[in-house]
Amino acid sequence: MQHEKKKFIKLRFEEREDQIMGDKNNTNNNPFTGCTIVATGKLENFTRDDINSRIISLGATASNSVTHKTDYLICGAKPGSKLVKAKELGITVLTEQEFLKMIPA
């Protein structure tokens, strides 16, 4: 029984890892591969963990702070200082809907 439980846990972990990481070989038409992306503000369709998982699944790095290395800022309601800093640094700011439209099918 213990062996079956370990096997189940391992399979669930691998399944979750696949969901988070996505297909790293599928980078065709993906503008986010290799990018650093920050999300800020209240998003309509994602929790913070969910958006970060989605970012990672696209082959990008999810970050919590805006720096000169940031490529995109996904901006929800009430974004605060991250939006100000992104604009100062000339970083591309996307709404949640713009981000979703850019994701390859």
Secondary structure, DSSP 8 states (H G I E B T S, - for coil): -HHHHHHHHHHHHHHHHHHHH--TT--TT-TTTT-EEEEESB-SS--HHHHHHHHHHTT-EEESS--TT--EEEE-BS-THHHHHHHHHT-EEEEHHHHHHHS--
